């Protein structure tokens, strides 16, 4: 996040908008008319409006507060709605503009990728590597290849570019151990379609086989297990009052491991927050005051790390409060997804048996905590 006056703006969204402006100017330089530029880039702007608009509606339904709904992300539903809107606009595009549209999508992807740092362990390298830079390099290569046929697009070239983009995304996802094997089904179908429409050259086949060998090496070097939320099948697991929420295991600031199940027998408050979120920042002092006033309730402050520009921002912000409650980091987003976090902050209160007794979408204060944890 960056501050512009009193506003906190997500840097990736700002880069997205700036990239649209750069593309608009660039397409003018290479000869596209104003109408053609509007048609190509308007698809992405319409998708952005659909994503944010649907996220606000979903957040409003979840929280009942418009001010809090403005911070909602909408989750997978908003992404699906945005994809549908973009697809409808692309379907109406002049076919000769498909190459320009594909190039614009890759440029936007490149900008957002460079904006959000991601680190992962790679084969033969002990320390975490800047995965976003490696991914950006592959996207640049795909942009160069797309530039060569941009003015004369064909269905085969479009599908092959989609295969390349999918392969880059799958590889980066796989390295971070968050790959769902079911995603390989549509990828395989897309590759088969590309081969049917436009058979690749011998060199392309050789490069593809080399990439498969590289992925095999990556597979051998990564851990076998992927972090997921645990569910206790003997209890009524869920996120409603009267149910037991999923267990989770996360890292503290000092690197040690925190397990929610270790707090059974205690009353617990689970609070999801981010350093860029104004309501989160507003509630922290009251949460700390409450936590320091009692030994009967444990507050677990879960940072939604995937939404942070830099994890150091979160660590710096929360440092004054770490003596008051448990601070843990949801580095891969699994816990936020498991708890269906649509707006921040979101808070759950659990009794000694781990059952949800109260929940709140939006900021809380000491009076709310006093009333809900008696």
C-alpha positions in Angstrom: 0.0 0.0 0.0 1.0 3.6 -0.5 -0.5 6.7 1.1 -1.9 9.4 -1.2 -3.2 12.1 1.2 -5.6 10.4 3.6 -6.1 7.4 1.2 -4.3 4.1 1.2 -4.0 2.8 -2.3 -3.0 -0.8 -3.2 0.2 -0.4 -5.2 -0.6 -3.3 -7.6 -3.9 -1.6 -8.6 -2.1 1.7 -9.1 0.4 0.0 -11.3 -2.4 -1.7 -13.2 -3.9 1.7 -14.0 -0.6 3.3 -14.9 0.1 0.3 -17.2 -3.2 0.9 -19.0 -2.2 4.5 -19.6 1.2 3.5 -20.9 -0.4 0.9 -23.2 -2.8 3.6 -24.5 0.0 5.9 -25.4 2.1 3.0 -26.8 -0.7 1.8 -29.0 -1.1 5.3 -30.4 2.5 5.4 -31.3 2.2 2.2 -33.4 -0.8 3.4 -35.3 -4.0 2.3 -33.5 -6.9 4.7 -33.7 -8.6 6.1 -30.6 -11.6 3.8 -31.2 -9.3 0.7 -31.5 -7.4 1.7 -28.3 -10.6 2.2 -26.4 -11.9 -1.2 -27.6 -8.7 -3.1 -26.6 -8.0 -1.5 -23.3 -11.6 -0.9 -22.4 -12.0 -4.7 -21.8 -9.5 -4.6 -19.0 -11.0 -1.5 -17.4 -14.4 -3.0 -17.6 -13.1 -6.1 -15.9 -11.5 -4.0 -13.1 -14.8 -2.2 -12.5 -16.7 -5.5 -12.5 -14.2 -7.0 -10.0 -14.3 -4.0 -7.6 -18.0 -3.4 -7.9 -18.9 -7.1 -7.2 -16.4 -7.1 -4.3 -18.2 -4.1 -2.7 -21.6 -5.7 -3.2 -20.3 -9.0 -1.7 -18.7 -7.1 1.2 -21.8 -5.1 1.8 -23.8 -8.4 2.1 -21.3 -9.9 4.4 -20.6 -6.8 6.7 -23.7 -4.7 6.3 -21.4 -1.6 6.2 -20.6 0.3 3.1 -17.4 1.8 4.6 -16.1 -1.7 5.4 -17.3 -3.1 2.1 -14.9 -0.7 0.3 -12.0 -2.8 1.6 -13.5 -6.1 0.5 -11.8 -8.3 -2.1 -14.8 -10.4 -3.1 -12.7 -13.6 -3.3 -13.1 -16.0 -6.1 -16.6 -14.8 -7.0 -15.4 -11.4 -7.9 -12.6 -12.8 -9.9 -15.0 -15.0 -11.8 -17.4 -12.1 -12.5 -14.5 -10.0 -13.8 -13.3 -12.8 -16.0 -16.8 -13.2 -17.4 -17.1 -9.5 -18.2 -13.7 -9.4 -19.8 -14.7 -12.4 -21.9 -17.9 -10.8 -23.1 -16.0 -7.6 -24.2 -13.3 -9.6 -25.9 -15.9 -11.6 -27.8 -17.2 -8.4 -29.3 -13.7 -7.2 -30.3 -12.7 -7.0 -34.0 -10.6 -10.2 -34.6 -7.7 -8.3 -36.0 -7.3 -6.6 -32.6 -6.9 -9.9 -30.7 -3.1 -9.7 -30.9 -3.0 -6.2 -29.4 -5.4 -7.4 -26.6 -3.2 -10.4 -25.9 -0.1 -8.2 -25.7 -1.9 -5.7 -23.4 -2.8 -8.5 -21.0 0.8 -9.7 -20.8 2.0 -6.2 -20.1 -0.5 -5.7 -17.3 0.4 -9.1 -15.9 4.1 -8.1 -16.0 3.5 -4.8 -14.1 1.4 -6.5 -11.3 4.0 -9.3 -11.1 6.9 -6.9 -10.5 4.8 -5.0 -8.0 4.1 -7.9 -5.6 7.3 -9.6 -4.4 7.1 -13.4 -4.0 9.9 -15.6 -2.7 10.3 -19.4 -3.0 13.0 -22.0 -2.8 14.4 -23.2 -6.1 16.4 -26.3 -7.0 20.0 -26.3 -5.9 19.6 -22.8 -4.3 19.4 -22.9 -0.5 18.1 -19.4 0.2 14.6 -18.1 -0.9 14.7 -16.6 -4.4 12.7 -13.6 -5.9 10.1 -15.7 -7.7 8.4 -12.6 -9.0 11.6 -11.6 -11.0 11.9 -15.1 -12.5 8.3 -15.0 -13.4 8.6 -11.5 -14.9 11.5 -12.7 -17.1 9.3 -15.5 -18.5 6.5 -13.0 -19.1 8.9 -10.7 -21.0 9.9 -13.6 -23.2 6.3 -14.3 -24.0 5.7 -10.6 -24.7 8.5 -10.6 -27.3 7.1 -13.7 -29.0 3.6 -12.2 -29.0 5.0 -8.9 -30.5 6.2 -10.8 -33.5 2.6 -11.9 -34.5 0.6 -9.2 -32.9 -0.5 -7.5 -36.1 -1.5 -10.8 -37.8 -3.1 -12.9 -35.1 -4.4 -16.4 -35.8 -6.4 -18.8 -33.5 -3.4 -21.2 -33.3 -1.0 -18.4 -32.2 -3.6 -17.1 -29.6 -4.0 -20.5 -28.1 -0.3 -21.2 -28.0 0.2 -17.9 -26.2 -2.5 -18.9 -23.7 -0.6 -22.2 -23.2 2.6 -20.3 -22.5 0.9 -18.0 -20.0 -0.7 -20.9 -18.3 2.6 -22.8 -18.1 4.3 -19.8 -16.5 1.5 -19.4 -13.9 1.4 -23.2 -13.1 5.2 -23.3 -12.7 5.3 -20.3 -10.3 2.3 -21.8 -8.4 4.0 -25.2 -8.2 7.2 -23.8 -6.9 5.3 -22.2 -4.0 3.7 -25.6 -3.3 0.2 -24.3 -3.8 -0.6 -26.1 -7.0 -3.9 -27.9 -7.3 -3.4 -30.9 -9.5 -6.9 -30.5 -11.0 -5.6 -27.4 -12.7 -3.5 -29.6 -15.0 -6.7 -30.9 -16.6 -7.7 -27.7 -18.4 -4.0 -27.0 -19.1 -3.6 -30.3 -20.9 -6.8 -29.7 -22.9 -5.6 -26.3 -23.9 -2.3 -27.7 -25.0 -4.0 -30.4 -27.0 -6.1 -27.8 -28.7 -3.0 -25.7 -29.5 -1.3 -28.7 -31.1 -4.5 -29.5 -33.1 -4.8 -25.9 -34.4 -1.1 -25.2 -35.1 1.5 -27.9 -34.8 4.6 -26.7 -33.0 8.0 -26.8 -34.6 10.6 -29.4 -33.6 12.5 -26.7 -31.6 9.4 -25.8 -29.6 8.8 -29.5 -28.8 12.5 -29.7 -27.6 12.0 -26.6 -25.4 8.8 -28.1 -24.0 10.4 -31.3 -23.1 13.3 -29.4 -21.4 10.7 -27.5 -19.4 9.1 -30.8 -18.3 12.5 -32.1 -17.2 13.1 -28.9 -15.2 9.7 -29.3 -13.5 10.6 -32.8 -12.6 13.8 -31.5 -10.9 11.7 -28.9 -9.0 9.3 -31.6 -7.9 12.2 -33.6 -6.5 13.6 -30.6 -4.6 10.3 -29.5 -2.9 8.7 -30.8 0.3 6.0 -33.4 -0.1 3.4 -31.7 1.9 1.4 -28.5 1.2 0.1 -26.5 4.1 -3.7 -26.8 4.4 -6.2 -26.2 7.1 -7.0 -29.1 9.4 -10.6 -30.1 9.9 -11.7 -32.2 12.9 -14.3 -34.5 11.5 -15.6 -35.4 15.0 -16.9 -31.9 15.5 -19.4 -29.6 13.8 -16.7 -27.7 11.8 -17.8 -24.4 10.3 -17.7 -20.7 10.5 -21.1 -20.0 12.1 -21.8 -19.4 15.8 -22.0 -22.7 17.5 -19.5 -24.4 15.2 -15.7 -25.1 15.5 -13.6 -23.2 13.0 -10.8 -25.0 11.1 -7.5 -25.5 12.9 -4.4 -23.8 11.5 -0.7 -23.7 12.0 1.2 -20.5 11.2 4.6 -18.8 11.8 5.2 -16.2 14.4 7.4 -13.1 13.8 10.4 -14.9 15.5 9.9 -17.9 13.2 8.4 -20.3 15.8 5.2 -22.2 15.0 1.8 -21.4 16.4 -1.0 -24.0 16.5 -4.6 -22.9 17.2 -5.4 -26.3 18.7 -2.8 -25.7 21.4 -5.2 -23.1 22.9 -8.0 -25.5 23.6 -9.2 -25.0 27.1 -8.8 -21.2 26.8 -11.1 -18.5 25.5 -9.6 -17.2 22.2 -10.1 -14.2 19.9 -9.0 -14.6 16.3 -8.5 -11.3 14.5 -7.6 -11.0 10.8 -5.8 -7.8 10.0 -3.5 -6.0 7.5 -1.1 -3.1 8.1 -2.7 -1.0 5.2 -6.3 -1.4 6.6 -7.4 1.8 8.4 -10.0 0.0 10.6 -7.4 -2.6 11.6 -5.0 0.1 12.6 -7.8 1.8 14.6 -8.7 -1.3 16.6 -5.2 -2.4 17.5 -4.7 -0.1 20.6 -8.0 -1.2 22.1 -7.2 -4.9 21.4 -3.9 -4.5 23.2 -5.4 -2.7 26.1 -8.0 -5.5 26.5 -5.3 -8.2 26.2 -3.1 -6.7 28.8 -6.0 -6.4 31.2 -6.8 -10.1 31.4 -5.0 -13.5 31.4 -8.2 -15.4 30.7 -8.5 -14.6 27.0 -5.8 -15.1 24.3 -5.9 -12.9 21.2 -4.5 -14.3 18.0 -3.8 -11.6 15.4 -3.6 -13.2 12.0 -1.8 -11.0 9.4 -3.2 -11.5 5.9 0.3 -11.5 4.5 -0.6 -12.1 0.9 -2.3 -8.6 0.9 0.7 -6.8 2.2 3.1 -4.9 0.0 6.0 -5.9 2.2 5.8 -8.2 5.2 8.2 -5.8 7.0 5.5 -3.2 7.0 3.2 -5.5 8.9 6.0 -6.5 11.4 6.9 -2.9 12.0 3.3 -1.9 12.6 2.5 -4.7 15.0 5.7 -4.7 16.9 4.4 -2.5 19.8 1.5 -5.0 20.4 3.4 -8.3 20.3 3.6 -8.4 24.1 -0.2 -8.3 24.2 -1.2 -11.1 21.8 -0.1 -13.8 19.5 0.9 -12.4 16.1 1.1 -14.9 13.2 1.4 -14.6 9.4 -0.8 -16.2 6.9 1.9 -16.2 4.2 0.1 -18.3 1.5 -3.5 -17.1 2.2 -4.7 -20.6 3.1 -6.1 -19.5 6.5 -7.8 -16.4 5.1 -9.4 -18.5 2.4 -10.4 -21.2 4.9 -12.1 -18.6 7.1 -13.6 -16.9 4.0 -12.3 -13.4 4.8 -14.1 -10.9 2.6 -13.4 -7.7 4.6 -10.8 -6.7 7.1 -10.7 -6.7 10.0 -12.8 -9.8 10.8 -12.9 -11.3 14.3 -14.0 -14.6 15.8 -14.5 -15.4 19.5 -14.1 -19.0 20.6 -14.9 -20.5 24.0 -12.9 -23.1 25.9 -14.1 -25.9 23.7 -13.1 -24.1 20.5 -16.7 -23.2 19.6 -17.5 -19.9 17.9 -19.5 -17.7 20.3 -19.4 -14.4 18.5 -18.0 -12.9 15.3 -17.6 -9.4 13.9 -17.0 -7.9 10.4 -15.3 -4.6 11.0 -13.4 -2.9 13.7 -13.8 -3.9 17.4 -13.0 -2.1 20.6 -12.4 -3.0 24.3 -16.1 -2.7 25.2 -17.0 -5.2 22.4 -14.3 -7.6 23.7 -15.4 -7.2 27.3 -19.0 -8.0 26.3 -18.3 -11.0 24.1 -15.7 -12.8 26.2 -17.4 -12.9 29.6 
